[in-house]
Amino acid sequence: MLTKEEILHIATLARIGVKEKDVEKYQHDLSEILDYFKKLDQVDVTGVEPIGHITGMQNTFRTDANVDFGDLGKQAIMQNVPEEKNGYVKVKSVL
């Protein structure tokens, strides 16, 4: 079972406040969680391939390429902007 000092140390690391009356409850609850992980260590996983996630998806990347829309593409885009200045989209100041 976890000690009172260990519970307070964990709470400090997690940056959460723990009231003195709750320490005993956390001792019990966290100790049960850790005991469950000990049970999982006993499971036979021979032949089971470790995985990072269950979806099976792989990272897909695209090339970072500049695509020129040409003058017609730029004009089509600029028709949709609310305000324009010197051929650029004018936006409100952020700062």
C-alpha positions as CSV (number, residue, x, y, z in Angstrom):
1,M,0.0,0.0,0.0
2,L,1.2,3.5,-0.8
3,T,2.3,5.7,2.1
4,K,0.9,9.1,3.0
5,E,4.1,10.7,1.8
6,E,4.0,8.9,-1.5
7,I,0.4,10.1,-2.1
8,L,1.4,13.7,-1.2
9,H,4.4,13.5,-3.5
10,I,2.3,12.2,-6.4
11,A,-0.2,15.0,-5.8
12,T,2.6,17.5,-5.9
13,L,3.9,16.1,-9.1
14,A,0.4,16.2,-10.6
15,R,0.0,19.8,-9.3
16,I,-3.3,18.9,-7.6
17,G,-4.3,19.8,-4.1
18,V,-5.2,16.9,-1.8
19,K,-7.0,17.4,1.4
20,E,-5.8,15.6,4.5
21,K,-9.1,13.7,4.9
22,D,-8.8,12.4,1.3
23,V,-5.2,11.0,1.6
24,E,-6.4,7.7,3.1
25,K,-9.0,7.2,0.2
26,Y,-6.3,7.9,-2.4
27,Q,-3.9,5.5,-0.6
28,H,-6.5,2.7,-1.0
29,D,-7.6,3.6,-4.6
30,L,-4.2,4.1,-6.1
31,S,-2.8,1.0,-4.4
32,E,-5.7,-1.0,-6.0
33,I,-4.8,0.4,-9.4
34,L,-1.2,-0.5,-9.0
35,D,-2.1,-4.0,-7.8
36,Y,-4.2,-4.4,-11.0
37,F,-1.1,-3.6,-13.1
38,K,0.8,-6.3,-11.2
39,K,-1.9,-8.8,-12.3
40,L,-1.5,-7.7,-15.9
41,D,2.2,-8.6,-15.6
42,Q,1.2,-12.2,-15.1
43,V,-0.7,-12.5,-18.4
44,D,1.0,-14.7,-21.0
45,V,1.7,-12.5,-24.0
46,T,4.0,-14.9,-25.8
47,G,3.6,-14.4,-29.6
48,V,1.6,-11.2,-29.2
49,E,3.1,-8.4,-31.3
50,P,3.3,-5.1,-29.5
51,I,1.4,-2.2,-31.1
52,G,1.4,1.5,-30.7
53,H,-2.3,1.9,-31.6
54,I,-5.1,-0.2,-32.8
55,T,-6.1,1.6,-36.0
56,G,-3.3,0.2,-38.1
57,M,-3.0,3.6,-39.9
58,Q,0.4,4.9,-41.0
59,N,1.5,8.5,-41.1
60,T,1.0,9.9,-44.6
61,F,3.0,12.8,-45.8
62,R,2.6,15.2,-48.7
63,T,5.2,17.1,-50.4
64,D,5.6,20.7,-49.3
65,A,5.2,22.2,-52.8
66,N,4.2,25.6,-53.9
67,V,1.3,25.4,-56.4
68,D,0.9,28.4,-58.6
69,F,-2.8,29.2,-59.3
70,G,-2.0,31.7,-62.0
71,D,-3.8,35.0,-62.5
72,L,-7.2,33.4,-62.9
73,G,-6.9,31.5,-59.7
74,K,-5.8,34.5,-57.8
75,Q,-8.6,36.6,-59.2
76,A,-11.1,33.9,-58.2
77,I,-9.8,33.8,-54.6
78,M,-9.7,37.6,-54.3
79,Q,-13.4,37.8,-55.3
80,N,-14.2,36.1,-52.0
81,V,-12.2,38.2,-49.6
82,P,-14.0,40.9,-47.6
83,E,-11.2,43.5,-47.9
84,E,-8.2,43.9,-50.2
85,K,-5.2,46.2,-50.1
86,N,-2.4,46.3,-52.8
87,G,-3.4,42.9,-54.1
88,Y,-3.3,41.2,-50.7
89,V,-6.0,40.1,-48.3
90,K,-6.5,42.7,-45.6
91,V,-7.2,41.3,-42.2
92,K,-7.8,42.9,-38.8
93,S,-4.8,43.5,-36.5
94,V,-4.3,40.7,-34.1
95,L,-2.3,42.6,-31.4
